[in-house]
Amino acid sequence: MSKTDFMNIAVECWNHSGKLGLAEPTICLHHEVVDMGRPILQALSELSSERLASQRTVTFVGSAREQSITTVRFRLVASRVDLRVMNVTCEPGVATIEMTEIGRPLIREALLRWFNGAEDFGVSVRHAGLNQSELGPLDCTSGELWFWGPFYFGP
């Protein structure tokens, strides 16, 4: 169950119908005001203070975009053979981001850039700086997160 602070955030979230970077799915986030969406960062911060295998669920207001996503599940897990960084997946209306202690700071830094006004950029497993041989199968099949802002509505 979502905490009240993490529910109905005024951010649009959707599964883009193609590739914007190197991987699919491409989960996009758009805010109309630069600082909008801070509860997402709060959810990630709470995960870092808990033991591994914890989860936070964030919900967004509905969107008229095709393939709208209203629920994102963030899961912090221990690094394992099949997952070293993160795995971004999507099913209708729901995205799941499973991340290790390597992946969580990548997402956190991307969110901070977004809140500081950056837009039209993505974050993915390749930002971890690991060699392909160091990645697990779930890392290699992971999608990407893309961030859009007040000046760029998205693709």
PAMITI-794744 format. One record per residue (C-alpha): residue in one letter; x, y, z. Coordinates in nm, 4 decimals, padded with zeros to 6 digits. Layout:
<recs>
{rec a, {X, Y, Z}},
...
</recs>
This chain:
<recs>
{rec m, {00.0000, 00.0000, 00.0000}},
{rec s, {00.1235, 00.3507, -00.0838}},
{rec k, {00.1933, 00.6063, 00.1847}},
{rec t, {-00.0309, 00.9106, 00.1529}},
{rec d, {00.2688, 01.1322, 00.0673}},
{rec f, {00.3438, 00.9117, -00.2320}},
{rec m, {-00.0072, 00.9091, -00.3796}},
{rec n, {-00.1551, 01.1121, -00.6674}},
{rec i, {00.1629, 01.3032, -00.7445}},
{rec a, {00.1050, 01.5669, -01.0135}},
{rec v, {00.3532, 01.4129, -01.2573}},
{rec e, {00.2702, 01.2417, -01.5842}},
{rec c, {00.4177, 00.8972, -01.6307}},
{rec w, {00.3887, 00.6820, -01.9416}},
{rec n, {00.5473, 00.4003, -02.1380}},
{rec h, {00.6795, 00.5571, -02.4592}},
{rec s, {00.5929, 00.3462, -02.7618}},
{rec g, {00.9511, 00.3320, -02.8898}},
{rec k, {01.3138, 00.3663, -02.7916}},
{rec l, {01.4549, 00.7033, -02.6887}},
{rec g, {01.7903, 00.5660, -02.5772}},
{rec l, {01.9279, 00.2170, -02.6156}},
{rec a, {01.6674, 00.0062, -02.4377}},
{rec e, {01.2956, -00.0574, -02.4024}},
{rec p, {01.0652, -00.0061, -02.2279}},
{rec t, {01.1135, 00.3681, -02.2059}},
{rec i, {00.9336, 00.4991, -01.8988}},
{rec c, {00.8867, 00.8766, -01.9209}},
{rec l, {00.8191, 01.1265, -01.6441}},
{rec h, {00.6999, 01.4829, -01.7105}},
{rec h, {00.6376, 01.7661, -01.4671}},
{rec e, {00.4950, 02.1079, -01.5495}},
{rec v, {00.6818, 02.2763, -01.2638}},
{rec v, {01.0527, 02.2073, -01.2150}},
{rec d, {01.0278, 02.1018, -00.8502}},
{rec m, {00.7081, 01.8976, -00.8914}},
{rec g, {00.7467, 01.5318, -00.7991}},
{rec r, {00.9729, 01.5581, -00.4944}},
{rec p, {00.7839, 01.2745, -00.3171}},
{rec i, {00.9515, 01.0359, -00.5642}},
{rec l, {01.2888, 01.1365, -00.4193}},
{rec q, {01.1505, 01.1002, -00.0673}},
{rec a, {01.0396, 00.7444, -00.1480}},
{rec l, {01.3916, 00.6579, -00.2675}},
{rec s, {01.5436, 00.8162, 00.0430}},
{rec e, {01.3232, 00.6060, 00.2676}},
{rec l, {01.4395, 00.2926, 00.0867}},
{rec s, {01.8013, 00.3740, 00.1642}},
{rec s, {01.7281, 00.3857, 00.5366}},
{rec e, {01.5663, 00.0427, 00.5398}},
{rec r, {01.6997, -00.3060, 00.4980}},
{rec l, {01.7278, -00.4596, 00.1553}},
{rec a, {01.4199, -00.6089, -00.0073}},
{rec s, {01.2110, -00.3042, 00.0822}},
{rec q, {00.9646, -00.1369, -00.1523}},
{rec r, {00.7906, 00.1960, -00.2039}},
{rec t, {00.4964, 00.2519, -00.4347}},
{rec v, {00.4345, 00.5910, -00.5913}},
{rec t, {00.1105, 00.6774, -00.7710}},
{rec f, {00.0499, 00.9541, -01.0206}},
{rec v, {-00.2553, 01.1474, -01.1310}},
{rec g, {-00.4169, 01.0103, -01.4437}},
{rec s, {-00.2864, 01.1189, -01.7814}},
{rec a, {-00.4386, 01.1381, -02.1285}},
{rec r, {-00.1162, 01.0036, -02.2795}},
{rec e, {-00.1205, 00.6664, -02.4489}},
{rec q, {00.0147, 00.3888, -02.2260}},
{rec s, {-00.0267, 00.6042, -01.9160}},
{rec i, {00.1300, 00.4677, -01.5983}},
{rec t, {-00.0330, 00.5489, -01.2668}},
{rec t, {00.1805, 00.3284, -01.0401}},
{rec v, {00.5581, 00.2921, -01.0059}},
{rec r, {00.7044, 00.0379, -00.7666}},
{rec f, {01.0581, 00.1019, -00.6439}},
{rec r, {01.2278, -00.2060, -00.4988}},
{rec l, {01.5685, -00.2011, -00.3327}},
{rec v, {01.7295, -00.5448, -00.3461}},
{rec a, {02.0667, -00.7029, -00.2809}},
{rec s, {02.3000, -00.7394, -00.5749}},
{rec r, {02.2845, -01.0907, -00.7146}},
{rec v, {02.4062, -01.2877, -01.0144}},
{rec d, {02.1137, -01.1863, -01.2365}},
{rec l, {02.0913, -00.8215, -01.1187}},
{rec r, {02.3851, -00.5927, -01.0460}},
{rec v, {02.2394, -00.2451, -01.1158}},
{rec m, {01.8687, -00.2194, -01.1990}},
{rec n, {01.5833, -00.3600, -01.3988}},
{rec v, {01.3096, -00.1311, -01.5332}},
{rec t, {00.9998, -00.3166, -01.6517}},
{rec c, {00.6459, -00.2227, -01.7411}},
{rec e, {00.3030, -00.3763, -01.7681}},
{rec p, {-00.0171, -00.1856, -01.8461}},
{rec g, {-00.0490, 00.1009, -01.5970}},
{rec v, {00.2387, -00.0155, -01.3735}},
{rec a, {00.6173, 00.0233, -01.3911}},
{rec t, {00.8553, -00.1633, -01.1624}},
{rec i, {01.2076, -00.0436, -01.0927}},
{rec e, {01.4128, -00.3025, -00.9107}},
{rec m, {01.7507, -00.1618, -00.8090}},
{rec t, {02.0589, -00.2496, -00.6114}},
{rec e, {02.2840, -00.0187, -00.4118}},
{rec i, {02.4552, 00.0629, -00.7436}},
{rec g, {02.1299, 00.1500, -00.9224}},
{rec r, {01.9586, 00.3555, -00.6521}},
{rec p, {02.2075, 00.6462, -00.6646}},
{rec l, {02.1804, 00.6563, -01.0449}},
{rec i, {01.8065, 00.7112, -01.0209}},
{rec r, {01.8467, 00.9551, -00.7317}},
{rec e, {02.0984, 01.1675, -00.9243}},
{rec a, {01.8729, 01.1688, -01.2314}},
{rec l, {01.5813, 01.2889, -01.0174}},
{rec l, {01.7945, 01.5648, -00.8654}},
{rec r, {01.8995, 01.6816, -01.2143}},
{rec w, {01.5327, 01.6809, -01.3190}},
{rec f, {01.4301, 01.8869, -01.0145}},
{rec n, {01.7081, 02.1329, -01.1001}},
{rec g, {01.5611, 02.1894, -01.4461}},
{rec a, {01.7300, 01.9316, -01.6709}},
{rec e, {01.5041, 01.7644, -01.9241}},
{rec d, {01.5226, 01.5396, -02.2292}},
{rec f, {01.7632, 01.2918, -02.0713}},
{rec g, {01.7543, 00.9347, -01.9560}},
{rec v, {01.9088, 00.7045, -01.7011}},
{rec s, {01.9844, 00.3406, -01.7592}},
{rec v, {02.2086, 00.0543, -01.6566}},
{rec r, {02.4851, 00.1814, -01.8858}},
{rec h, {02.5282, 00.4868, -01.6579}},
{rec a, {02.6711, 00.2583, -01.3878}},
{rec g, {03.0064, 00.2399, -01.5673}},
{rec l, {03.0237, -00.1383, -01.5497}},
{rec n, {03.1490, -00.3586, -01.8317}},
{rec q, {02.8905, -00.5693, -02.0135}},
{rec s, {03.0487, -00.8805, -01.8587}},
{rec e, {02.9801, -00.7418, -01.5088}},
{rec l, {02.6053, -00.7070, -01.5712}},
{rec g, {02.3450, -00.9706, -01.4976}},
{rec p, {02.0749, -01.0878, -01.7376}},
{rec l, {01.8128, -00.8599, -01.5764}},
{rec d, {02.0415, -00.5594, -01.6149}},
{rec c, {02.0821, -00.6393, -01.9840}},
{rec t, {01.7055, -00.6525, -02.0410}},
{rec s, {01.6290, -00.3394, -01.8361}},
{rec g, {01.4439, -00.0451, -01.9833}},
{rec e, {01.5248, 00.3206, -01.9232}},
{rec l, {01.3751, 00.6180, -01.7415}},
{rec w, {01.3440, 00.9471, -01.9318}},
{rec f, {01.2757, 01.2877, -01.7827}},
{rec w, {01.0851, 01.5775, -01.9379}},
{rec g, {01.0052, 01.9182, -01.7966}},
{rec p, {00.8120, 02.2382, -01.8310}},
{rec f, {00.9902, 02.3470, -02.1501}},
{rec y, {00.9886, 02.0135, -02.3286}},
{rec f, {00.6644, 01.8159, -02.3177}},
{rec g, {00.8307, 01.4931, -02.4290}},
{rec p, {00.8482, 01.2884, -02.7473}},
</recs>
